Amino acid sequence: MPDGEFKARAQVSGILPTGGSWIVELDVAGGKMFSVTSLSPTLSVGDECHLWVASENLNLFDQDGARLDPERRLVAA
């Protein structure tokens, strides 16, 4: 996992097929995170995993649903 990027432990809480892709729902540090993939997931609901995302590819929202400033960087241990 590259330094300076968002990284976290997560637990898979849902896998939603949408036709040609899947939405993977993750529980991360008490919140929800969603990922979309065109590859069939190899994880199952309940599995734990580690993830990382390049900071510029994150869309972050506050508790009221307002998007956070994209210049704000979040790095989790």
C-alpha positions as CSV (number, residue, x, y, z in Angstrom):
1,M,0.0,0.0,0.0
2,P,1.5,3.3,-1.0
3,D,2.4,5.9,1.6
4,G,0.3,9.0,1.8
5,E,-2.9,7.4,0.5
6,F,-6.1,6.5,2.2
7,K,-5.8,3.0,3.8
8,A,-8.0,1.1,6.2
9,R,-9.2,-2.2,7.5
10,A,-12.7,-3.1,6.4
11,Q,-15.3,-5.8,6.7
12,V,-17.5,-6.6,3.7
13,S,-21.1,-5.9,4.6
14,G,-22.7,-6.4,1.2
15,I,-22.1,-7.4,-2.4
16,L,-24.7,-6.1,-4.8
17,P,-24.7,-7.3,-8.4
18,T,-25.9,-4.7,-10.9
19,G,-25.7,-6.6,-14.2
20,G,-22.2,-5.9,-15.6
21,S,-20.6,-4.8,-12.3
22,W,-20.8,-5.2,-8.5
23,I,-21.1,-2.7,-5.7
24,V,-19.2,-3.8,-2.7
25,E,-20.3,-2.3,0.6
26,L,-17.6,-2.1,3.3
27,D,-17.8,-1.2,7.0
28,V,-14.8,1.1,7.6
29,A,-14.0,2.7,11.0
30,G,-17.7,2.9,12.0
31,G,-18.8,4.2,8.6
32,K,-19.8,2.8,5.1
33,M,-17.7,2.9,2.0
34,F,-18.8,1.7,-1.4
35,S,-16.6,0.4,-4.3
36,V,-17.7,-0.5,-7.8
37,T,-15.9,-3.2,-9.7
38,S,-16.4,-4.9,-13.1
39,L,-14.6,-8.0,-11.8
40,S,-16.5,-10.7,-9.8
41,P,-15.6,-10.2,-6.1
42,T,-13.6,-12.9,-4.5
43,L,-14.6,-11.8,-1.0
44,S,-17.8,-12.8,0.8
45,V,-20.0,-10.9,3.2
46,G,-18.4,-11.0,6.6
47,D,-14.8,-11.2,5.2
48,E,-12.2,-8.7,6.6
49,C,-9.9,-7.0,4.2
50,H,-7.4,-4.1,3.8
51,L,-8.0,-1.4,1.2
52,W,-6.2,1.6,-0.2
53,V,-7.4,4.3,-2.5
54,A,-5.4,7.1,-4.1
55,S,-6.5,10.3,-2.3
56,E,-7.5,12.0,-5.6
57,N,-10.0,9.2,-6.3
58,L,-11.9,9.6,-3.0
59,N,-15.3,11.4,-2.7
60,L,-15.8,12.2,1.0
61,F,-18.9,13.5,2.7
62,D,-19.7,14.9,6.1
63,Q,-22.4,13.6,8.4
64,D,-25.0,15.9,6.7
65,G,-24.2,14.6,3.3
66,A,-22.2,17.6,2.1
67,R,-19.1,16.8,0.0
68,L,-15.9,17.7,1.8
69,D,-13.3,19.9,0.1
70,P,-11.4,17.7,-2.4
71,E,-8.1,19.4,-1.2
72,R,-8.6,17.9,2.2
73,R,-6.6,14.7,2.6
74,L,-7.6,11.8,4.9
75,V,-5.1,9.1,5.9
76,A,-6.2,6.3,8.2
77,A,-3.8,3.9,9.9
